[in-house]
Amino acid sequence: MRPGGASLCFETGDGAPWPVVVMDVEQDVALSVDVSAVREIVPRLRRGEPFHLMGQADGAVITTQTLDVQEWRESDARLQVVCDYPQAASLLHRRSSFRASLRAGMEVAVTLRVAGEDTPFEGRLGNLSMGGCLVELPLAAAAALKPEQVIDSIRLAFPNQRHFELPACVRHVRTDEGWTQAQAGCEFADLSPAMERLVWYCVKEIERESARSAMHDGRPLEPSSLFQSPRETQQKAARQRQTQPQPGGAVAVRLQKVADYLNAQLVQLKSGEAVASTQLSRSTDTLLTLWQQDRQALLYAVACLRDESRLIQHSLAVAVRMLDLGQSRGLPSERLKAVVACALVHDLGKGLLPDSLLRDETLSDAEQTQLHRHVGLIRERLGECRWLDEDVAAQVIGMANERLDGSGYPAGLESESLPTLARMMAVVDVADVMTRPRPGRAAWTQRDVYRHLFTHADAFDNTWVQRYIRRFGVAPIGSLALYANGALAWVKHHDARGNPDAVHVVLNTHSPKRRLDQPLSGPDLDQLGALKDTVNSARYRLTPV
């Protein structure tokens, strides 16, 4: 042992590390340890409870054998204990040799705070070592991360409510074999000696609790205090586990599987993989089946996946509306499937670009050129999807951002060079993206979007604009409608003319503090008065019900 900071851990109780200072070292004779900063442990020391010390040497953690207090020294408000020099110590290396994995039922909550992200990502700890940890994350969270990304902090919260934060960076992000969950490998950065000792304590306690839960015979081990949660915490967790009704019902549950695919695909793309042919085909088939079963329920379910990123929400909405329009125009089944599949992945190339290009309010000419690369980036990854019609991919992905007047990208094609699917996709893409907020611009109302498309007939095919409006209406299914009496209601169903005939009233703008929960349909809608417009739900902090 050397003079300097160390941790004192009792052999009994929870074994938590207490910060102390090794003051004097008389080789092979005695150690003097200052406990002035942690006087709450003095009674335990005076009772003779055995303890050991943890410290650092040459990048490794050293733990001593069990020690006892031999002498007390107090002067100038400093309190020291003297113990025999340890005759043995364990040298513990830093990395993989001491990776502790958590068994089922051992829950450690993890919160990742990433620069540039307003909302932290929540996950659970998979394993912990002195050098880093593996975090199990929802696919939506993993899709927002990139390898080598610096994390502002990673917070570990144990069941006994003990928590601490560590600086780290992401080393890798992967999905599991079933594409149902993701794992992020994080490496700790510049940990202080005291923090390293705390991490080592947690590693030991995880190993101890894991061994205890695996024992089937013999004398059971004492449970780790880190994994003993207060009763009220257990009750809260039980309440949270109770199933909550999913907005959008069973259709939204099945649609979530498609969203999971898109998030997992983004993770794979960021790792250099190609678009997965089988998974894309299955997800497309899911959308086709859901449309056949209940077209309007599918349109509403698209609006219900509000926990997904803007990119995933947009991809789903465009795919479903291209499917709906394509069905209405009688596209052959194989060609329709290719259209829907291409619409699903048409914007995923943006996930391969620097985050700043998607967050900055204004972009330079060079940045605009770099942003336009997203089209080619995703088309390059379609090589394994040999069932995908190349002509459809060229139109739905390659030409989605082209305009009739030649002002689009990536090729600046003009009217005569843009075939039917490209014109259709341009309208569907813009009609959705403009109803969503982006840096420097609030979401537009549906009327404003339609007005924009009509007044830019030089850029958008007027025939497809009219077809879109006739198909989806001035208050599309899944939009938040404002009525003359001040009611705000989610549009859930349309009549044969494309007008709302079933809504769910959630608020009246004249009494905004009072939330409502009132489904209305048919003639009962008359009490709301005339439909005035659709509004941005974020303004009222409302989500579909």
N, C-alpha and C positions, 0 to 999 in steps of 0.2 A: 504493500500500500504506500501511496505517496500523499503528502499534505495536499489539501484542496477539498473541493466540494465532493460530497458523497451522500448516500442514502442509507438510513437506518431502517431495517425491516424486522419486526418482531416475528418470532417463530410461531406464536399463537395469534389467534384473532384473524384479521383479514390480510395481514402481511403487507399492507400498503406501505410504500416508501415515504420516509420522513426526511426532509432535507437537513443535513448536518454538515459540519466542517471538520475534517481531520486536521488537527493543529500540529501535533508533534508526533514523530515516528522514531522510536528508539528500536532500531533493527533487532529483531529476535527477542525483544524484551517487553515493550508496551506501546500502546497507542493512546493518544489523548484526543478526545472527540468533543467539540463544542456543540452543545444542545440548546444554546440560549434562545434560538429562534423558534424552538418547538417545545416550550416548557410544558405543554399539555401532555407530553409523553413521560415527564419526570416521575409521576406516581407509578407508572408501570415499570420504569427502570428501578425505582427504589424497592418495588416488590420483588425484584430479582427475575423479571421475565427475560428469558434468553432472546438474543437478537443476532442478526448478522449485518454486515456492511456491504454495500455495493458501490463500486467506483469504476473509473475508466483508466485504461492504460493501453497505449499504442493502438487505439481504435477498437478496443474490445472492452466488454464489461467483465469486471472481476467481482466475484462474491466470496466473502470469507466464510470460514467455518463458524459455528455457533459461538458467540462471545458472551461474557458476563462482566458486569461492572465490578471493578476491584477497589476503586477509590473515587471520591467526589472532590472537585476543586471549584471554589467560587471566589471571584475577586473582580472588583470594578464592574459589577452587574453582569459579568460573564459566568456561565455555568458550564463546567467541563466534567466529563467522566473519563476515567482511565481504565482500560481493560488490557488483558494480556495480548501480546503480539500474536496474531493468528498463525498457527502452525501449518495450516493448509488453506488453499483458496482455489476456486474454480475459474478458469479462463473461458469466457464465452465469446465465440466469434460473432460477427455482425449480421450475416445474411442468411442464406437458405438453410443452413444446418438447424436453425432455430425458428423455422416458420411454423406457427401454430394455426391449425385449421379449426374452424367452428363446426360443431356437429349440428344436426337438426334440432331445433328448439333453443339453440344458443343465439339470441338476437342481440346484435350490437348495431345501433343505428349510425349511419354515416351521412354526413352532409358535405357536399363539395360546393365550394364557392369559387366560381370561375370568373376571371376578369372579363368584363363586357356583357355578362349575363345578369339580368335583373333578378332572376329567380334561382335560388340554389337548387342543386340536384340532390335528391334523397335516395339512399340505397341502404344496403346492409353489408356488414363486414364478412368477407369470405375467409380470409386468413390474415395473419399479422406477423411481421418479423421486425428485426431491428432496422432493416433497410427500407421497408415499405409495407404495402398491404394490397390485397385484392378486394375490390369493391364490386358487389353484385348490384347492377343497376337496371331499372326499366329500360326497354329498348329506346323509348323516346328521349331519355336523358343521355344514353350512350351515343345516340346519333348526333348530338350536339358537341361531342368531344372529339379531339384529334390527338394522335400520338405526339408526344413531346410538348403537349400543351401545359403551360404553367398554371397551377391552381393557387388562388389566393390563400385558401386554407382548406384543410380536410379535418372535419370535426367528428370525433368518435364519442358516442354516448352509450354508456353501459346501462344495463337494467337497474342498477342501484342508484342511477341518476348522476354518477360520476362521469365527467366529460372533459375533454381537452382538445385543443386545436393544434395542427401541425402544418408547416409549409411543405409542399410537395409538387410533383409534376406527374403528368400522365405518361406512362411508358408505352402502353399498348391498350387497345380496346378490341374485344372480340365478342362474338355471339356464341351461345351454346349450340350443340348440334341440332337441336330442334328449332332454333331461331325464336325462342320464347323469352330469352333473357340475355343480358350482356354482362360482361365482366371487364372492369378497367383495372389494369395493373398500375399502381401509383408508387413512386419512389419518394421517400422523405428527403428533404433538402436542408442542410445546415442546422441540424438539431443541436441544441445545447446539451452539455453533459447531463444536466438535471432532467431534461426531457428524454434523453436516451435511457436513463435509468427508469423513468416512468413507463416508457414503452416496453422495456424489458420486464418490468413487473407485470404489465398487462399480458405479455406473451406467456409468461409463466402461469398466470391465472387462467388463461384460455386453455393451455395444455392441461392444467389441473382439472378444470371443469369438464373438459372433453373426456379425460380419462375416467372421471367419476361417472359421467353419464353412460360410458361404455361398459362399466363393470356390471357383471351379472351375479357374481358370487363373492364371497369373502367379506371382510369388514368394509363397509362403504366409507369413502372419503368424505371429509367435511366439505360442504358446498363452498364455492368461491363467493366471497362477499360481492364481487363485481356483478354477479349474475343473480343476486337476490333483490328483487324489485319490491318497493313499498306496495302495500295492499291496494292503495288507491290507484297506483299506476297499473297494476294488474287489471283492476276493474275497468279502467279507461281503455286499456288495450282490448279487453273483451268486447266492450261496446263498439270500438272501431272495427272489430272483425265481423260484426254483424253486417250482413249483406244490405247494401243500399240499392234501391231500384235504379237501374241504368236508364237515363234519359234516352229515348229512342227505342227502348225495349230490346227484344231479342234480335232485331235486325241490327241495332247498333252494336250489340255484343259480337255478332258475326263480322260486322264491318271493322271492328277493332282489330280482328285478326289480320285484315288487309293492311291496316295502319301499322301493325307490328311488323309485317313483312317489309314495308317501306323503310321503317326505322332500321331494321336489321340489314336491309340492303345498303342503306347509307353507311352503316358501320363497315360492311364488307368492302364497299367502294373505297372508303378512306384507307383501308388496309391494302389497296392495290388489286382487289379481286374484280372479276367481271360481274355483270348482271346475271343472276342465277336463273337459268332458263326454266327449270321445273317450278321453282317457287313463284316466278312471275306468271307462269301459265295457270297455276292453281289459284292464285289470288284473282286473276282476271276471271276465271271460271266462277269464283265465288260471287263477284259482282254481277255477272250475267245471270246467275241463279237467283240472287236476291232481287234483281229487277223483274225477273219473270214471276216471282212469288208476290211481290207487292211494290210496284214502282214508287208510289207516293211515300210509303214507309221508308224506302231506301233514301229518297231525297231528303226526308226529315232527319234520318239517322246521320247523314253527312254533316249536318249542322250541330250534331250533339257531341262530337269528339273534340271538345274545346281544350282538352289537356294536351293535345298534340301541337307540335310546332306549326308555325304559319306555312312552312313548306309542305308538310304532310297534309294539313287541312286543304291546302290549295290543290295538291296532286289528286286527292280523293274527289274533291268537288268537280274538277275538270274531267276526270275519268268518268264519273257517274253521269255528268251532263252530256259528254260526248256519246256515251252509251245510249242515253235517252233520245238524243237527237238522231243518232244513227239508226236506232230502232224505228223512229217515226218516219225516216226516209227510206226504210226497207233495205238497208245494207245487207249483203249476204253474210251468213253467220261467221265464216272464217275471217272475212275482211273486218267485220265488226269486232271480233275478238282482238285482232291485231291493233285496231284503232284504240280500243280501251286499254290494252297493255301499254301501248306507246304513250297514251295520255297519263297513265299512272307514273311513269318514270321520266316524263319529258323534262322536268326541272331538277332532277336529282344531281345533275352535274354541278349545280350551284353549291352543293355540299363539299365539293372538292376545291373550291376557291377560298382565298383568304377571307376571314370573317369580316374584315373591314369593308370589303366591297359590298357586302349586304347590309351593313349598318350605317355607313356614312350617308348623310343627307344629300351631299353633292359629290359627283365624281369628275375627275379630270378626264380629258380625252383618252389618255393612256389607260386609266382605270376602266373607262367604259369599254375599251377594246379588250381588256383583260376579262371583264365581266361577260362579254359576248362569247368567251371561250366555253362557257358551260354547255352550249349546244353540242359542240364537237366532243367534249369530254365524256358525255353520256353515250353518244353514238358510238364512240370507240369501244365502249364496254359491252356492246350488244352482240359480240361475236358468237357467243354460245347459244344465243336464241335463234337457232336456224329455222324455227317454225314461224318466225316473225317476218311478214312481208316487207321487203326492203323498200318498196315504193311507199307503203304506208308509213314506215319509220321516217323516210325522207320528208314526207308531208307533215305528219303530226308532230314530230320532234324537230326536224331540221328547218321547217318553215313556219313554225308556230309564231315566231317573232318577226316575220317578214310583213310588209305592208304594201297595199296596192300601189301606193305612190313611190315605192322604192326607198322609203325612209327607215325600213326595218333592218334587222340583222339576222344571220351573219353575212349573207351574200348581197343584201340590198336588192333583192329581186323585185320586179314590178308586175303589174296586173297580168299581163299575158303569160308570165312564167309561173303563176300561182294557181295550181289546180284546186278542185273542189274541197278536198279534205283540209288543205292548208288554209283556205278562206274560212271554213267552218271552225277550225281550231283557233284561229286568231281571234274570232269573236268570243268563243267560249272562254278562252284563256283570259282575255282582258275583262270580260264581264264579271269574272270572279275576282281577279286580283285587285281590281279597283274598289271592291267592297271590303277589302281588308286593309288595315292600317300598315304603314311602312314608315321608316325614318323620314321625318320632315313632311309627312302628309297623313292626315286623318282618313279614316275609311269614308268612301263616298256612299250616298244613298243610292238605292236602286234606280230611282228616277234620274239622278244625275249621271249615272253610268249609261243608261239608255240614251239620254240626251247627248252625251259625249260621242257615243257610237254613231248616232244619226247625223250629228253635225260634222263628223269626220268621214263622210262617205268616200272621200278620196283615198282613205287608208283602209277602211273596213267595208266588206261586201254588204251592201244594204239588204240584199235578199236574205242573207244569213242572219243579219240583225233582226229582221222582221220575224223570221222563223224562230229565233231564240225567244223573242218576247212573247210570241203566240204560245210557245211551248211551256214557258216557265212563269209567265204573267208578270204584272207590275209589282206584286208582292209574292215572290217565290216561296215555295214550301221551305220552311226552315228559317225564314226571315222574321224579324221583329217588326210587327205592323203597328202604326199609330192610327187610332180612330178618332172621330170627331169629338167624342165625349172625354177624350184624354186617356183612354185605355191603351195600354201596351200589351200586345198579345203575340205569342208565337204562332205562326201559321203552320198548321199540321196537315191540312188537306185542301184540295181544290175541287170545285165542281167541274162539269164538262166544259165550261167556258174559260177555265183557268183562273177563276176568282176564289178567294178563301171561303170555304164552307164549314171549316172546323178549326178552331183556334183555342189557345190556352192563355187566358188573361192572367198576367203576373204583376201588373202595376198600373196605377192611374197617376198620370203626370201632375194632376192637381193635388194629390196627396202622396208625394214620392217616398215618404218614410214608411208607408204602410204597404207591405207586400200582399199580393192577392194570389189565389190559387183556384181559378174558376175556368173549367173547360166549357166552351160554348160551341154549338153547331146548328146548322140549318137556320130556321127563322129566329132563333134566339140571338143571332148575331145582330139583328136589327137594333137591339138596345144600345149597341156601341156607336151607332151613327155611321156616317160614310167613312170609307177608308181614305186616309189623308196621304200617307207615305210610309216607307220603311225607314227605320232609324238604326243608328250604330248602337248595338247592345252594350258595348264597352262603356259608353257614356253613362249608362244607368247601372252598370255592374250586374248585368243579367246574363244568365246562361239558360239554354233550353231545358225544358222539364219533360 
